[in-house]
Amino acid sequence: MKNKKYKIVVLTDLKDTSGMTLKSTVSLAKMIDGDIELFHVKKPTDVVEIDNQLSAIRNINAEHLATESEIKKLITPICKEYGIDINSKFSFGNVKTELSKYIQESQPDIIVLGKRKPKMIKFLGDGITHFVLKNYDGPVMIAADENALEPNMELSFGVLNAVEENFNMDFSDVLMSHTQKPLKSFKIIKKSNSSEEVTSVSNKDMVEYVFEQGDNAINNLSKYLSISNINLLFVDRKENTNHPNSNLIESEIQTVMDNLNISLLVSNGKIGYNNPV
């Protein structure tokens, strides 16, 4: 375990659910001893709608003050309630370009995104969840709009299709120290002669649930996540040829994001997507 402050960056569109995303981020920060910085990008087309240069400059200045005020309104009550400092930055420009520049400059240890609505393409622009997962190789938390993580409360943590060597984030040990025992492990495996779902206790600190791939796998997973009261699920995105069941393919990760109303913690590493997430 490293003796360090972890830098947690929240990428937000400042929509109604941003408060829930920030609340989950505060919970994570308190567990792993992290500093939070909120970052927002506003497209110029959202600000400048007229051709007159002087009027455009006035609009930009007014929007700068309005955005600053909106961010302050979001973070101030959360800072007061939980006794934590939250820094913030924002910029105007192409969303993906500004995000790339900011991530490169800030070098976060973990990025937090709000969980997008199923079947919707836009979040901070087109396919930003996909963009971050494809271009940032650190861990990413995708915070659910509902069932936010509660600051100062013990975590109910589960892992999905993960092997021990892939669960190697810098803050893994400290995160586990704030997790209810036993740990819940969920696996979706290729079809075999075994029954559709198998529950076994591998040791005193872990309960394992195994599901076969198929149309009902995600529904069964969702049911057992609910029974187990899981509020944060670790999803492995690394390819591991020694463990063919350890990583989920793109379509399965997409399905997990769409159908599970809990926060996800996506592992280190990059994954190639063909479609926006």
C-alpha positions as CSV (number, residue, x, y, z in Angstrom):
1,M,0.0,0.0,0.0
2,K,1.4,3.4,-1.0
3,N,1.5,6.2,1.4
4,K,0.1,8.8,-0.9
5,K,-2.9,11.0,-1.6
6,Y,-4.8,9.7,-4.6
7,K,-6.0,12.2,-7.1
8,I,-9.7,11.6,-8.1
9,V,-11.1,13.4,-11.1
10,V,-14.8,13.8,-11.6
11,L,-15.8,14.5,-15.2
12,T,-19.3,16.0,-15.1
13,D,-21.9,17.5,-17.4
14,L,-23.5,19.4,-14.4
15,K,-26.8,17.7,-15.0
16,D,-29.3,16.8,-12.2
17,T,-27.5,13.6,-11.3
18,S,-24.1,15.3,-10.8
19,G,-24.8,15.6,-7.1
20,M,-25.2,11.8,-6.7
21,T,-22.0,11.2,-8.7
22,L,-20.1,13.6,-6.5
23,K,-21.5,12.0,-3.3
24,S,-20.2,8.6,-4.5
25,T,-16.9,10.2,-5.2
26,V,-16.7,11.6,-1.7
27,S,-17.3,8.1,-0.4
28,L,-14.5,6.7,-2.4
29,A,-12.2,9.6,-1.5
30,K,-12.8,9.1,2.2
31,M,-12.0,5.4,1.9
32,I,-8.8,5.7,0.0
33,D,-7.6,9.1,1.2
34,G,-8.1,10.9,-2.0
35,D,-8.3,14.5,-3.2
36,I,-11.2,15.4,-5.5
37,E,-11.1,17.7,-8.5
38,L,-14.2,18.3,-10.6
39,F,-13.8,19.1,-14.3
40,H,-16.5,20.3,-16.8
41,V,-16.3,21.1,-20.5
42,K,-18.7,23.4,-22.2
43,K,-18.9,23.3,-26.0
44,P,-18.5,26.8,-27.6
45,T,-21.7,26.2,-29.6
46,D,-23.5,26.1,-26.2
47,V,-22.2,29.5,-25.4
48,V,-21.9,31.5,-28.6
49,E,-25.0,31.6,-30.8
50,I,-24.4,34.9,-32.6
51,D,-21.9,36.1,-35.1
52,N,-21.1,39.5,-33.6
53,Q,-17.7,39.3,-32.1
54,L,-18.2,41.8,-29.3
55,S,-21.5,40.1,-28.3
56,A,-19.8,36.7,-28.5
57,I,-17.1,37.9,-26.0
58,R,-19.7,39.2,-23.7
59,N,-21.6,35.9,-23.9
60,I,-18.5,33.9,-23.1
61,N,-17.7,36.1,-20.1
62,A,-21.2,35.8,-18.8
63,E,-21.2,32.0,-19.3
64,H,-17.8,31.8,-17.5
65,L,-19.4,33.5,-14.4
66,A,-22.6,31.4,-14.7
67,T,-20.6,28.1,-15.0
68,E,-18.4,29.1,-12.0
69,S,-21.5,29.8,-10.0
70,E,-23.2,26.5,-11.0
71,I,-20.2,24.5,-10.0
72,K,-20.0,26.3,-6.7
73,K,-23.7,25.7,-6.0
74,L,-23.1,21.9,-6.7
75,I,-20.0,21.4,-4.6
76,T,-20.5,23.8,-1.6
77,P,-23.3,21.8,0.3
78,I,-21.4,18.5,-0.3
79,C,-18.2,20.0,1.1
80,K,-20.0,21.3,4.2
81,E,-22.0,18.1,4.8
82,Y,-19.0,15.8,4.6
83,G,-16.1,18.0,5.7
84,I,-14.1,17.6,2.5
85,D,-12.5,20.0,0.0
86,I,-13.4,19.7,-3.6
87,N,-11.4,21.6,-6.2
88,S,-12.9,22.5,-9.6
89,K,-11.9,23.5,-13.2
90,F,-13.8,24.0,-16.4
91,S,-13.0,24.9,-19.9
92,F,-14.7,25.9,-23.2
93,G,-13.9,23.9,-26.4
94,N,-14.2,20.6,-28.1
95,V,-15.2,18.1,-25.3
96,K,-12.9,15.3,-26.3
97,T,-9.9,17.6,-27.0
98,E,-10.3,19.4,-23.7
99,L,-10.7,16.1,-21.8
100,S,-7.6,14.7,-23.4
101,K,-5.6,17.8,-22.6
102,Y,-6.9,17.9,-19.0
103,I,-6.3,14.2,-18.3
104,Q,-2.7,14.5,-19.7
105,E,-2.0,17.5,-17.5
106,S,-3.7,16.4,-14.3
107,Q,-2.5,12.7,-14.3
108,P,-5.4,11.4,-12.1
109,D,-5.2,8.1,-10.2
110,I,-8.8,7.4,-10.9
111,I,-11.6,9.0,-13.0
112,V,-15.2,9.1,-12.0
113,L,-18.1,9.4,-14.5
114,G,-21.8,9.5,-14.0
115,K,-23.6,6.3,-15.3
116,R,-25.2,7.1,-18.6
117,K,-28.8,6.2,-19.4
118,P,-29.2,2.9,-21.4
119,K,-29.3,3.4,-25.2
120,M,-28.3,7.0,-25.0
121,I,-25.2,8.1,-26.9
122,K,-24.5,11.5,-25.4
123,F,-22.8,12.1,-22.1
124,L,-20.6,15.2,-22.0
125,G,-20.7,14.8,-25.8
126,D,-20.8,11.7,-28.0
127,G,-19.6,8.5,-26.3
128,I,-17.5,10.0,-23.5
129,T,-17.6,6.9,-21.3
130,H,-16.3,5.0,-24.3
131,F,-13.7,7.7,-25.0
132,V,-12.4,7.6,-21.4
133,L,-12.3,3.8,-21.2
134,K,-10.5,3.6,-24.5
135,N,-7.9,6.3,-23.9
136,Y,-7.3,6.3,-20.1
137,D,-5.7,3.2,-18.7
138,G,-6.2,3.9,-15.0
139,P,-9.2,2.7,-13.0
140,V,-12.6,4.3,-13.8
141,M,-15.6,4.5,-11.5
142,I,-19.0,4.8,-13.2
143,A,-21.3,6.1,-10.5
144,A,-25.0,5.1,-10.6
145,D,-27.6,7.8,-10.7
146,E,-29.4,6.1,-7.9
147,N,-28.1,4.2,-4.9
148,A,-25.1,6.4,-4.4
149,L,-22.2,5.2,-2.3
150,E,-22.7,6.6,1.2
151,P,-19.7,8.6,2.7
152,N,-18.5,7.2,6.0
153,M,-20.4,3.9,5.5
154,E,-18.8,0.5,5.0
155,L,-18.8,-0.7,1.3
156,S,-20.6,-3.7,0.0
157,F,-18.2,-4.7,-2.7
158,G,-18.4,-7.4,-5.4
159,V,-16.1,-8.5,-8.2
160,L,-17.1,-9.7,-11.6
161,N,-15.0,-12.1,-13.7
162,A,-11.8,-10.9,-12.0
163,V,-8.7,-12.9,-11.2
164,E,-6.4,-11.9,-8.3
165,E,-3.5,-10.6,-10.4
166,N,-5.8,-8.2,-12.2
167,F,-7.2,-6.7,-9.0
168,N,-4.0,-4.8,-8.5
169,M,-4.9,-1.1,-8.3
170,D,-2.7,0.9,-5.9
171,F,-5.6,1.4,-3.5
172,S,-7.0,-2.2,-3.6
173,D,-5.8,-3.1,-0.1
174,V,-7.2,0.1,1.5
175,L,-10.5,-0.3,-0.4
176,M,-10.8,-3.9,1.0
177,S,-10.3,-2.7,4.5
178,H,-13.6,-0.7,4.2
179,T,-15.5,-3.6,2.7
180,Q,-18.0,-5.9,4.3
181,K,-16.9,-9.5,4.7
182,P,-17.2,-11.9,3.1
183,L,-16.3,-10.5,-0.3
184,K,-18.8,-11.5,-3.1
185,S,-17.3,-12.8,-6.4
186,F,-19.5,-13.2,-9.5
187,K,-18.4,-15.1,-12.6
188,I,-20.0,-15.5,-16.0
189,I,-18.4,-18.5,-17.7
190,K,-18.8,-20.4,-21.0
191,K,-21.4,-23.1,-21.0
192,S,-20.5,-26.4,-19.5
193,N,-22.3,-29.4,-18.0
194,S,-22.7,-27.7,-14.7
195,S,-25.9,-26.2,-13.5
196,E,-26.9,-22.7,-14.5
197,E,-25.8,-21.1,-11.3
198,V,-23.6,-22.4,-8.6
199,T,-22.9,-20.9,-5.2
200,S,-19.9,-22.0,-3.3
201,V,-17.8,-20.7,-0.4
202,S,-14.1,-20.7,-1.5
203,N,-12.9,-19.4,1.9
204,K,-14.1,-17.6,4.9
205,D,-13.5,-14.2,3.3
206,M,-15.3,-14.9,-0.1
207,V,-18.5,-16.2,-1.4
208,E,-18.5,-17.1,-5.1
209,Y,-21.5,-17.1,-7.5
210,V,-21.0,-18.7,-11.0
211,F,-23.4,-18.2,-14.0
212,E,-23.3,-19.6,-17.5
213,Q,-23.3,-17.3,-20.4
214,G,-26.7,-16.9,-22.0
215,D,-29.8,-14.7,-22.2
216,N,-30.5,-15.0,-18.5
217,A,-27.0,-14.5,-17.2
218,I,-27.3,-10.7,-16.6
219,N,-30.7,-11.1,-15.0
220,N,-29.4,-13.8,-12.7
221,L,-26.4,-11.6,-11.9
222,S,-28.7,-8.6,-11.2
223,K,-30.8,-10.7,-8.8
224,Y,-27.8,-11.9,-6.8
225,L,-26.3,-8.5,-6.7
226,S,-29.6,-7.2,-5.2
227,I,-29.7,-10.1,-2.7
228,S,-26.2,-9.4,-1.6
229,N,-26.8,-5.6,-1.4
230,I,-23.8,-4.9,-3.6
231,N,-23.3,-1.2,-4.1
232,L,-20.0,-1.2,-6.0
233,L,-19.0,-3.9,-8.6
234,F,-15.5,-4.3,-9.8
235,V,-15.4,-5.1,-13.6
236,D,-12.2,-6.4,-15.1
237,R,-11.4,-5.1,-18.6
238,K,-8.0,-6.7,-19.0
239,E,-7.4,-9.5,-21.4
240,N,-5.9,-12.5,-19.7
241,T,-5.2,-15.4,-22.0
242,N,-4.3,-17.6,-19.0
243,H,-7.8,-17.1,-17.6
244,P,-10.3,-17.2,-20.5
245,N,-13.2,-16.4,-18.3
246,S,-11.5,-13.5,-16.5
247,N,-12.4,-10.7,-18.8
248,L,-15.7,-9.6,-20.4
249,I,-16.1,-8.9,-24.0
250,E,-17.3,-5.5,-25.2
251,S,-20.9,-6.5,-25.6
252,E,-21.0,-7.9,-22.1
253,I,-19.5,-4.8,-20.5
254,Q,-22.1,-2.8,-22.4
255,T,-24.9,-5.0,-21.1
256,V,-23.6,-4.7,-17.5
257,M,-23.5,-0.9,-17.8
258,D,-27.0,-0.8,-19.2
259,N,-28.7,-3.2,-16.9
260,L,-27.1,-3.0,-13.5
261,N,-28.3,-0.1,-11.4
262,I,-25.2,0.0,-9.2
263,S,-21.9,1.8,-9.4
264,L,-19.1,0.1,-11.3
265,L,-15.3,0.2,-10.7
266,V,-13.6,-0.7,-14.0
267,S,-10.1,-2.0,-13.7
268,N,-6.8,-0.6,-15.0
269,G,-5.9,-1.3,-18.7
270,K,-7.4,-0.3,-22.0
271,I,-10.0,-2.1,-24.0
272,G,-10.8,-1.5,-27.7
273,Y,-14.5,-0.7,-28.4
274,N,-16.1,-0.5,-31.8
275,N,-19.2,1.5,-30.6
276,P,-19.7,4.3,-28.2
277,V,-20.5,3.4,-24.6
